[in-house]
Amino acid sequence: MTSDIIVFEIQDQIALITINRPDKLNALNKAVFDELDRLLDEVIERSDIRSAIITGAGEKAFVAGADISEFTSLDAPSGEALARRGQLVFDKIENSPKIIVAAVNGYALGGGCELAMACHFRVASDNAKFGQPEVNLGLLPGYGGTQRLTQLIGKGRAIELLATGNMIDALTAFNYGLVNHVVDRGQLITKAKSILAVINAKAPLAIAASVKAAQQAYDVNKTGYLAEARLFGELLQTDDCREGVNAFMEKDLPFLKADKMTRRSQNLFC
C-alpha cells in the first residue's frame, strides 16, 4: 500500500513503514501522524504481520524533525494538545505487542529522534545523526523526548544533549546505548529484517508479554510526559520561541545553530 506521505509494504510478515517526504527531510506533520496512527493499528491488528520497521525515504534523513510551519499559529493549549497527540501515537509504538524497529538512515532530529526512541530498538546506518535541537527554537522536545532520552542514555548525557541541542553520530549513539547496531547504509534494512526474522520465529504471546514487562521498568504513571507537553505549550508563547521559529522558517534549515538564539530570561517556571 502506498500513500503520498507514507509507503506501507509487507514482506515475510514484516511491515515496512517509510515516511515519504524526502523533500522536507521527512518532517512530521499532522497528516503524517494521522496516517502513522492508522497504520500502527493495522500492524497491531493484522494476523499476517508479525513485526515492523519504520524508516525514512531518501538519502539524507530518517526524520529530521517536526514540521515547524505548523507551530506558528499555536497557543499554549493547542501546543500542549499537539504534544499530547504526538505522545499518544509514539506510546502506541512503544507499547505495541509486536516489535517495531527504527531503521535510522540519516538525520533523526527533534521529533525524528523521538520517533526512533519510541520504537523497541534502533538500527542505524553509519551516516545517521541523532539530536534534540528544540532548545534552538526556544522549546523542549514535546513527543516524549525528555523522558525516553533520559531512560535510554542516562540523565547526565540526556540533559547535556537537551541543553546544548548538539547532534551525535551513529558510533556515539551506539556507545551511549541509544542504538543497538550500526551498519553500512546499504545494509540497514537487511540488518533490521534479519533481526526481525529471528524474533518472528518466537512465540508471539511471549514477545508481547516481554514488551509489557519491560515497559514496567519505566512506568512512573507517565507524569513526566504530561509535564513535557504542558511546558511545550507554555514555551510556544515565549519571545525566544517566536524568534527561533521565525528564524527557522526564514532560513528553511533542518536545525539552527545555538549562537543564533537570543538568551533572554523568561519568568516561565514560577
VEXGUPA-825632 format. One record per atom (N, C-alpha, C): residue number from 1; y, x, z; atom name. Coordinates in pm, whole numbers, m for minus. Layout:
% VEXGUPA-825632
NUM;Y;X;Z;CA
...
//
This chain:
% VEXGUPA-825632
1;m118;85;0;N
1;0;0;0;CA
1;124;89;0;C
2;223;57;m84;N
2;343;137;m94;CA
2;466;47;m84;C
3;563;86;m2;N
3;692;19;2;CA
3;798;121;m32;C
4;923;77;m39;N
4;1030;170;m71;CA
4;1050;273;38;C
5;1022;237;162;N
5;1058;323;274;CA
5;940;387;344;C
6;821;329;332;N
6;701;387;393;CA
6;584;371;297;C
7;512;480;274;N
7;390;476;194;CA
7;272;469;291;C
8;182;374;266;N
8;69;348;355;CA
8;m59;356;274;C
9;m145;453;310;N
9;m270;475;238;CA
9;m384;485;339;C
10;m506;452;294;N
10;m623;464;380;CA
10;m729;545;306;C
11;m774;652;371;N
11;m880;736;317;CA
11;m975;774;429;C
12;m1102;747;408;N
12;m1205;786;506;CA
12;m1172;734;645;C
13;m1126;608;651;N
13;m1093;539;776;CA
13;m973;598;849;C
14;m895;677;778;N
14;m771;734;832;CA
14;m653;675;756;C
15;m559;615;828;N
15;m437;564;766;CA
15;m335;677;759;C
16;m279;700;641;N
16;m173;798;623;CA
16;m41;723;605;C
17;49;739;703;N
17;178;670;704;CA
17;285;773;674;C
18;352;759;560;N
18;451;858;516;CA
18;589;793;513;C
19;679;839;600;N
19;818;794;596;CA
19;878;845;465;C
20;931;753;385;N
20;960;784;245;CA
20;1109;766;213;C
21;1193;848;277;N
21;1335;852;246;CA
21;1377;999;230;C
22;1315;1073;140;N
22;1341;1217;133;CA
22;1487;1250;104;C
23;1557;1164;31;N
23;1699;1190;2;CA
23;1785;1181;127;C
24;1736;1113;230;N
24;1803;1103;360;CA
24;1729;1183;467;C
25;1646;1278;425;N
25;1563;1356;516;CA
25;1480;1265;607;C
26;1440;1150;549;N
26;1352;1054;616;CA
26;1411;998;745;C
27;1544;986;749;N
27;1611;937;869;CA
27;1563;796;904;C
28;1554;771;1034;N
28;1508;642;1085;CA
28;1623;542;1086;C
29;1601;427;1024;N
29;1697;318;1034;CA
29;1622;191;1072;C
30;1693;79;1079;N
30;1631;m46;1122;CA
30;1515;m84;1033;C
31;1532;m67;902;N
31;1426;m106;809;CA
31;1301;m21;830;C
32;1319;108;857;N
32;1204;195;882;CA
32;1133;152;1010;C
33;1210;125;1115;N
33;1149;81;1240;CA
33;1073;m50;1221;C
34;1130;m145;1147;N
34;1063;m273;1127;CA
34;931;m255;1052;C
35;934;m173;946;N
35;813;m151;868;CA
35;710;m70;946;C
36;756;30;1019;N
36;664;110;1100;CA
36;598;24;1206;C
37;674;m63;1269;N
37;621;m154;1371;CA
37;510;m241;1311;C
38;535;m293;1194;N
38;436;m380;1128;CA
38;310;m301;1092;C
39;328;m181;1041;N
39;212;m100;1000;CA
39;131;m53;1120;C
40;197;m29;1231;N
40;123;9;1352;CA
40;31;m104;1397;C
41;80;m228;1388;N
41;m7;m342;1419;CA
41;m128;m345;1328;C
42;m105;m312;1201;N
42;m215;m312;1104;CA
42;m316;m203;1139;C
43;m266;m85;1174;N
43;m356;25;1214;CA
43;m442;m17;1333;C
44;m379;m76;1433;N
44;m449;m112;1556;CA
44;m550;m224;1532;C
45;m517;m318;1446;N
45;m599;m438;1431;CA
45;m710;m424;1327;C
46;m693;m340;1227;N
46;m791;m335;1118;CA
46;m915;m256;1157;C
47;m1030;m315;1132;N
47;m1157;m251;1168;CA
47;m1193;m136;1075;C
48;m1132;m131;956;N
48;m1163;m22;863;CA
48;m1073;100;884;C
49;m988;96;988;N
49;m903;210;1023;CA
49;m944;259;1161;C
50;m977;387;1170;N
50;m1019;445;1298;CA
50;m910;532;1361;C
51;m817;582;1280;N
51;m712;671;1329;CA
51;m602;677;1224;C
52;m493;748;1256;N
52;m379;751;1164;CA
52;m304;883;1173;C
53;m232;914;1065;N
53;m142;1029;1056;CA
53;m5;977;1019;C
54;98;1026;1086;N
54;236;997;1047;CA
54;299;1127;998;C
55;361;1123;881;N
55;427;1240;824;CA
55;550;1196;748;C
56;621;1292;686;N
56;741;1262;610;CA
56;727;1304;465;C
57;799;1235;378;N
57;796;1267;235;CA
57;891;1383;205;C
58;860;1455;99;N
58;948;1562;54;CA
58;914;1697;115;C
59;994;1797;79;N
59;967;1935;116;CA
59;1042;1981;241;C
60;1141;1904;288;N
60;1231;1954;391;CA
60;1206;1898;530;C
61;1170;1771;539;N
61;1176;1706;670;CA
61;1056;1618;698;C
62;1013;1621;822;N
62;928;1516;879;CA
62;1017;1394;897;C
63;1103;1397;993;N
63;1213;1301;1009;CA
63;1325;1380;1075;C
64;1441;1386;1008;N
64;1550;1470;1057;CA
64;1639;1399;1157;C
65;1604;1277;1196;N
65;1682;1208;1298;CA
65;1696;1061;1267;C
66;1783;998;1344;N
66;1817;858;1320;CA
66;1924;850;1212;C
67;1939;734;1154;N
67;2044;710;1055;CA
67;2174;686;1130;C
68;2259;789;1139;N
68;2378;784;1223;CA
68;2477;678;1174;C
69;2471;641;1046;N
69;2563;539;995;CA
69;2546;407;1067;C
70;2429;383;1127;N
70;2407;258;1200;CA
70;2470;260;1339;C
71;2516;375;1384;N
71;2573;387;1518;CA
71;2719;345;1525;C
72;2787;347;1412;N
72;2933;337;1414;CA
72;2983;203;1463;C
73;2905;97;1450;N
73;2950;m36;1489;CA
73;2894;m81;1624;C
74;2826;9;1696;N
74;2758;m31;1819;CA
74;2850;m22;1940;C
75;2838;m120;2030;N
75;2899;m109;2162;CA
75;2788;m76;2262;C
76;2821;m72;2391;N
76;2722;m30;2490;CA
76;2600;m122;2492;C
77;2615;m256;2497;N
77;2494;m341;2500;CA
77;2409;m328;2373;C
78;2475;m324;2256;N
78;2396;m315;2133;CA
78;2336;m176;2117;C
79;2402;m73;2170;N
79;2344;61;2168;CA
79;2221;70;2257;C
80;2229;9;2375;N
80;2113;6;2463;CA
80;1999;m71;2398;C
81;2031;m182;2332;N
81;1927;m261;2265;CA
81;1863;m181;2152;C
82;1944;m105;2077;N
82;1889;m20;1971;CA
82;1791;82;2028;C
83;1831;146;2139;N
83;1745;245;2202;CA
83;1615;180;2251;C
84;1624;65;2313;N
84;1505;m2;2363;CA
84;1413;m44;2248;C
85;1470;m85;2137;N
85;1388;m120;2020;CA
85;1307;1;1973;C
86;1374;116;1961;N
86;1303;237;1921;CA
86;1199;277;2023;C
87;1230;265;2151;N
87;1135;299;2255;CA
87;1010;211;2248;C
88;1028;83;2221;N
88;913;m8;2215;CA
88;821;25;2099;C
89;880;61;1984;N
89;796;100;1869;CA
89;721;228;1901;C
90;790;325;1961;N
90;725;451;1994;CA
90;623;434;2106;C
91;648;342;2198;N
91;547;311;2300;CA
91;419;257;2236;C
92;436;181;2128;N
92;318;127;2059;CA
92;234;240;2001;C
93;299;344;1951;N
93;227;462;1903;CA
93;155;530;2019;C
94;230;558;2124;N
94;176;634;2238;CA
94;58;564;2304;C
95;62;431;2307;N
95;m42;353;2374;CA
95;m146;296;2279;C
96;m141;336;2153;N
96;m241;289;2057;CA
96;m381;331;2102;C
97;m478;239;2096;N
97;m616;276;2131;CA
97;m681;363;2024;C
98;m617;375;1909;N
98;m664;462;1801;CA
98;m571;583;1795;C
99;m628;699;1777;N
99;m550;822;1779;CA
99;m454;828;1660;C
100;m328;859;1690;N
100;m225;875;1588;CA
100;m168;1015;1600;C
101;m177;1092;1493;N
101;m136;1232;1491;CA
101;m7;1246;1410;C
102;87;1325;1458;N
102;205;1360;1380;CA
102;176;1486;1300;C
103;189;1479;1168;N
103;179;1596;1081;CA
103;321;1635;1044;C
104;375;1733;1115;N
104;518;1765;1107;CA
104;539;1870;999;C
105;603;1829;891;N
105;612;1908;769;CA
105;751;1965;742;C
106;835;1975;844;N
106;971;2027;825;CA
106;1054;1993;947;C
107;1180;1956;926;N
107;1267;1921;1037;CA
107;1214;1798;1112;C
108;1198;1812;1244;N
108;1170;1700;1334;CA
108;1279;1703;1439;C
109;1390;1638;1408;N
109;1510;1645;1491;CA
109;1547;1507;1541;C
110;1604;1502;1661;N
110;1650;1375;1714;CA
110;1539;1273;1719;C
111;1561;1160;1654;N
111;1460;1055;1650;CA
111;1330;1100;1587;C
112;1336;1201;1499;N
112;1215;1254;1439;CA
112;1130;1331;1538;C
113;1196;1409;1624;N
113;1123;1479;1730;CA
113;1065;1376;1827;C
114;1141;1270;1856;N
114;1093;1165;1945;CA
114;973;1093;1884;C
115;976;1069;1754;N
115;861;1007;1686;CA
115;739;1097;1696;C
116;757;1225;1669;N
116;644;1319;1677;CA
116;586;1323;1818;C
117;674;1323;1919;N
117;626;1331;2057;CA
117;556;1203;2101;C
118;588;1090;2039;N
118;520;964;2073;CA
118;376;963;2024;C
119;346;1042;1922;N
119;208;1050;1873;CA
119;120;1119;1976;C
120;m11;1099;1965;N
120;m101;1152;2067;CA
120;m104;1305;2068;C
121;m88;1366;1953;N
121;m65;1511;1947;CA
121;m6;1544;1811;C
122;34;1672;1797;N
122;110;1713;1680;CA
122;45;1835;1612;C
123;41;1830;1479;N
123;4;1945;1397;CA
123;127;1978;1314;C
124;167;2105;1311;N
124;292;2143;1243;CA
124;266;2242;1132;C
125;345;2231;1026;N
125;345;2335;923;CA
125;429;2451;973;C
126;409;2567;915;N
126;477;2686;966;CA
126;627;2686;942;C
127;678;2591;862;N
127;822;2581;841;CA
127;885;2470;927;C
128;809;2411;1017;N
128;860;2300;1098;CA
128;965;2349;1198;C
129;1060;2261;1226;N
129;1163;2287;1326;CA
129;1175;2163;1415;C
130;1187;2186;1546;N
130;1195;2077;1642;CA
130;1325;2088;1721;C
131;1383;1973;1755;N
131;1503;1976;1837;CA
131;1553;1838;1870;C
132;1633;1832;1976;N
132;1702;1709;2016;CA
132;1852;1740;2018;C
133;1918;1735;1901;N
133;2058;1776;1892;CA
133;2159;1665;1923;C
134;2115;1557;1990;N
134;2204;1444;2013;CA
134;2329;1481;2091;C
135;2320;1586;2176;N
135;2437;1628;2252;CA
135;2552;1665;2160;C
136;2523;1711;2038;N
136;2627;1744;1942;CA
136;2701;1622;1890;C
137;2644;1504;1913;N
137;2709;1378;1879;CA
137;2770;1311;2002;C
138;2767;1381;2115;N
138;2814;1319;2238;CA
138;2716;1217;2293;C
139;2590;1233;2260;N
139;2485;1138;2300;CA
139;2371;1211;2369;C
140;2273;1135;2412;N
140;2144;1189;2454;CA
140;2037;1119;2371;C
141;1915;1172;2365;N
141;1809;1100;2293;CA
141;1794;959;2349;C
142;1764;864;2260;N
142;1752;725;2304;CA
142;1617;662;2285;C
143;1525;730;2217;N
143;1395;670;2186;CA
143;1282;730;2269;C
144;1316;778;2388;N
144;1215;833;2477;CA
144;1213;984;2485;C
145;1305;1050;2415;N
145;1302;1195;2406;CA
145;1322;1267;2538;C
146;1411;1215;2625;N
146;1433;1282;2752;CA
146;1308;1280;2838;C
147;1228;1175;2824;N
147;1108;1161;2906;CA
147;991;1240;2849;C
148;963;1223;2720;N
148;845;1288;2662;CA
148;863;1438;2649;C
149;984;1484;2617;N
149;1004;1628;2605;CA
149;980;1695;2740;C
150;1028;1633;2848;N
150;1006;1686;2982;CA
150;858;1687;3017;C
151;788;1579;2982;N
151;645;1571;3009;CA
151;567;1679;2934;C
152;607;1707;2812;N
152;529;1795;2726;CA
152;557;1944;2748;C
153;682;1981;2776;N
153;713;2124;2784;CA
153;769;2164;2921;C
154;787;2070;3013;N
154;841;2102;3144;CA
154;990;2081;3152;C
155;1039;2058;3273;N
155;1179;2018;3293;CA
155;1277;2127;3253;C
156;1248;2253;3290;N
156;1343;2359;3261;CA
156;1366;2377;3111;C
157;1257;2389;3037;N
157;1270;2406;2892;CA
157;1330;2281;2827;C
158;1290;2163;2877;N
158;1343;2040;2820;CA
158;1493;2030;2839;C
159;1542;2058;2959;N
159;1686;2047;2984;CA
159;1763;2150;2901;C
160;1707;2270;2886;N
160;1774;2368;2800;CA
160;1789;2316;2657;C
161;1682;2260;2601;N
161;1691;2209;2464;CA
161;1782;2088;2454;C
162;1776;1999;2553;N
162;1862;1881;2553;CA
162;2009;1918;2566;C
163;2040;2016;2650;N
163;2178;2051;2679;CA
163;2240;2141;2574;C
164;2158;2225;2507;N
164;2211;2311;2401;CA
164;2208;2244;2265;C
165;2114;2153;2245;N
165;2093;2096;2112;CA
165;2025;2191;2017;C
166;1974;2304;2067;N
166;1913;2405;1981;CA
166;1781;2357;1923;C
167;1746;2415;1808;N
167;1616;2393;1747;CA
167;1520;2505;1786;C
168;1391;2473;1783;N
168;1288;2576;1798;CA
168;1196;2570;1677;C
169;1138;2684;1641;N
169;1049;2689;1526;CA
169;907;2648;1566;C
170;819;2643;1469;N
170;684;2593;1493;CA
170;607;2680;1591;C
171;622;2812;1580;N
171;550;2901;1670;CA
171;597;2884;1815;C
172;728;2873;1833;N
172;780;2849;1968;CA
172;731;2715;2020;C
173;731;2613;1935;N
173;681;2482;1976;CA
173;535;2490;2018;C
174;457;2571;1947;N
174;317;2592;1984;CA
174;307;2662;2121;C
175;387;2764;2140;N
175;384;2837;2266;CA
175;430;2751;2383;C
176;520;2657;2357;N
176;568;2565;2460;CA
176;466;2454;2490;C
177;367;2437;2403;N
177;272;2327;2419;CA
177;317;2198;2354;C
178;421;2205;2271;N
178;471;2086;2203;CA
178;382;2047;2086;C
179;321;2145;2020;N
179;229;2118;1911;CA
179;93;2183;1941;C
180;m11;2125;1884;N
180;m147;2175;1907;CA
180;m188;2283;1807;C
181;m140;2271;1684;N
181;m181;2363;1577;CA
181;m62;2390;1485;C
182;m54;2512;1432;N
182;42;2548;1328;CA
182;m36;2601;1209;C
183;m9;2546;1091;N
183;m83;2583;971;CA
183;13;2599;854;C
184;m35;2659;745;N
184;42;2663;622;CA
184;73;2521;577;C
185;190;2504;517;N
185;232;2369;481;CA
185;130;2298;392;C
186;70;2371;300;N
186;m25;2311;209;CA
186;m153;2264;276;C
187;m178;2312;398;N
187;m300;2274;471;CA
187;m274;2171;580;C
188;m151;2122;590;N
188;m112;2038;703;CA
188;m194;1910;712;C
189;m196;1831;605;N
189;m267;1703;609;CA
189;m418;1728;618;C
190;m466;1832;551;N
190;m608;1865;558;CA
190;m649;1897;702;C
191;m564;1973;772;N
191;m595;2007;912;CA
191;m596;1882;999;C
192;m496;1796;983;N
192;m492;1673;1062;CA
192;m614;1586;1035;C
193;m651;1574;909;N
193;m767;1492;874;CA
193;m897;1552;929;C
194;m907;1684;931;N
194;m1029;1747;981;CA
194;m1048;1720;1131;C
195;m938;1718;1205;N
195;m947;1685;1347;CA
195;m985;1539;1365;C
196;m921;1453;1287;N
196;m950;1310;1300;CA
196;m1091;1276;1255;C
197;m1147;1352;1161;N
197;m1286;1328;1121;CA
197;m1380;1347;1239;C
198;m1352;1445;1323;N
198;m1433;1467;1444;CA
198;m1412;1351;1541;C
199;m1287;1313;1561;N
199;m1256;1204;1654;CA
199;m1318;1073;1607;C
200;m1311;1048;1477;N
200;m1362;921;1423;CA
200;m1513;907;1440;C
201;m1581;1019;1462;N
201;m1726;1014;1482;CA
201;m1763;979;1626;C
202;m1664;972;1715;N
202;m1690;942;1855;CA
202;m1680;792;1880;C
203;m1723;752;1999;N
203;m1723;609;2037;CA
203;m1580;559;2052;C
204;m1540;457;1975;N
204;m1401;411;1978;CA
204;m1357;357;2114;C
205;m1445;291;2187;N
205;m1406;240;2318;CA
205;m1381;354;2416;C
206;m1459;461;2404;N
206;m1439;577;2490;CA
206;m1306;646;2458;C
207;m1272;653;2330;N
207;m1144;712;2290;CA
207;m1028;628;2345;C
208;m1037;497;2328;N
208;m931;409;2378;CA
208;m916;422;2529;C
209;m1027;430;2599;N
209;m1021;444;2744;CA
209;m962;580;2784;C
210;m994;684;2709;N
210;m940;817;2738;CA
210;m788;818;2722;C
211;m740;755;2614;N
211;m595;746;2593;CA
211;m529;672;2709;C
212;m587;559;2745;N
212;m529;477;2853;CA
212;m527;554;2984;C
213;m635;625;3015;N
213;m641;701;3140;CA
213;m542;816;3139;C
214;m530;885;3027;N
214;m437;997;3018;CA
214;m292;951;3036;C
215;m262;832;2985;N
215;m127;779;2998;CA
215;m88;758;3144;C
216;m185;729;3228;N
216;m155;702;3368;CA
216;m99;825;3439;C
217;m126;942;3384;N
217;m75;1065;3446;CA
217;78;1069;3443;C
218;140;995;3352;N
218;285;998;3336;CA
218;352;866;3373;C
219;276;771;3423;N
219;330;638;3448;CA
219;414;636;3575;C
220;544;625;3559;N
220;635;609;3673;CA
220;713;478;3656;C
221;640;375;3613;N
221;699;242;3592;CA
221;807;240;3485;C
222;809;345;3402;N
222;898;352;3286;CA
222;1046;347;3323;C
223;1082;376;3447;N
223;1222;367;3486;CA
223;1308;470;3413;C
224;1251;586;3381;N
224;1327;686;3308;CA
224;1366;639;3169;C
225;1278;564;3103;N
225;1309;512;2970;CA
225;1424;411;2977;C
226;1424;326;3079;N
226;1530;227;3093;CA
226;1664;296;3118;C
227;1663;400;3202;N
227;1786;475;3228;CA
227;1835;543;3101;C
228;1745;600;3024;N
228;1783;666;2900;CA
228;1852;568;2805;C
229;1795;450;2788;N
229;1853;351;2698;CA
229;1992;307;2746;C
230;2007;287;2877;N
230;2137;246;2932;CA
230;2241;353;2908;C
231;2207;479;2935;N
231;2301;589;2915;CA
231;2335;609;2768;C
232;2238;587;2679;N
232;2264;595;2536;CA
232;2373;495;2498;C
233;2360;372;2545;N
233;2461;270;2516;CA
233;2597;307;2571;C
234;2602;358;2694;N
234;2729;395;2756;CA
234;2795;510;2681;C
235;2717;610;2640;N
235;2773;726;2571;CA
235;2832;690;2436;C
236;2780;586;2374;N
236;2834;543;2245;CA
236;2982;505;2254;C
237;3029;474;2374;N
237;3167;430;2391;CA
237;3262;543;2427;C
238;3213;666;2437;N
238;3299;777;2476;CA
238;3369;838;2354;C
239;3483;904;2381;N
239;3556;971;2274;CA
239;3474;1083;2212;C
240;3398;1156;2295;N
240;3314;1264;2242;CA
240;3216;1211;2139;C
241;3153;1098;2170;N
241;3056;1042;2077;CA
241;3123;996;1949;C
242;3235;928;1961;N
242;3306;882;1840;CA
242;3343;999;1751;C
243;3392;1108;1813;N
243;3428;1226;1735;CA
243;3304;1288;1670;C
244;3196;1297;1748;N
244;3074;1358;1694;CA
244;3015;1279;1580;C
245;3007;1147;1596;N
245;2952;1062;1491;CA
245;3040;1067;1366;C
246;3173;1061;1385;N
246;3263;1067;1269;CA
246;3250;1199;1195;C
247;3239;1309;1272;N
247;3223;1440;1207;CA
247;3093;1446;1130;C
248;2989;1391;1188;N
248;2858;1388;1120;CA
248;2868;1310;990;C
249;2931;1193;995;N
249;2941;1108;876;CA
249;3025;1174;767;C
250;3132;1239;805;N
250;3221;1301;706;CA
250;3156;1420;639;C
251;3078;1498;716;N
251;3016;1619;660;CA
251;2877;1592;603;C
252;2817;1479;640;N
252;2685;1440;592;CA
252;2583;1551;617;C
253;2581;1603;740;N
253;2489;1710;776;CA
253;2370;1654;853;C
254;2253;1718;846;N
254;2138;1672;925;CA
254;2155;1697;1073;C
255;2243;1787;1113;N
255;2275;1810;1253;CA
255;2408;1884;1257;C
256;2471;1887;1372;N
256;2601;1951;1388;CA
256;2590;2077;1471;C
257;2681;2169;1447;N
257;2691;2287;1531;CA
257;2765;2252;1660;C
258;2716;2305;1770;N
258;2773;2268;1900;CA
258;2920;2307;1911;C
259;2964;2416;1842;N
259;3100;2461;1858;CA
259;3200;2370;1789;C
260;3152;2267;1717;N
260;3242;2171;1654;CA
260;3281;2060;1749;C
261;3214;2049;1863;N
261;3238;1938;1955;CA
261;3348;1975;2054;C
262;3436;1881;2082;N
262;3528;1898;2194;CA
262;3450;1878;2323;C
263;3505;1926;2432;N
263;3433;1919;2559;CA
263;3524;1856;2663;C
264;3548;1728;2648;N
264;3630;1657;2744;CA
264;3545;1597;2853;C
265;3598;1599;2973;N
265;3526;1540;3085;CA
265;3530;1390;3072;C
266;3416;1326;3093;N
266;3407;1181;3091;CA
266;3363;1131;3228;C
267;3437;1036;3281;N
267;3402;977;3411;CA
267;3298;868;3390;C
268;3179;910;3343;N
268;3079;814;3295;CA
268;2978;779;3401;C
269;2947;872;3489;N
269;2829;857;3573;CA
269;2860;812;3715;C
270;2983;772;3743;N
270;3014;727;3878;CA
270;2974;580;3897;C
//
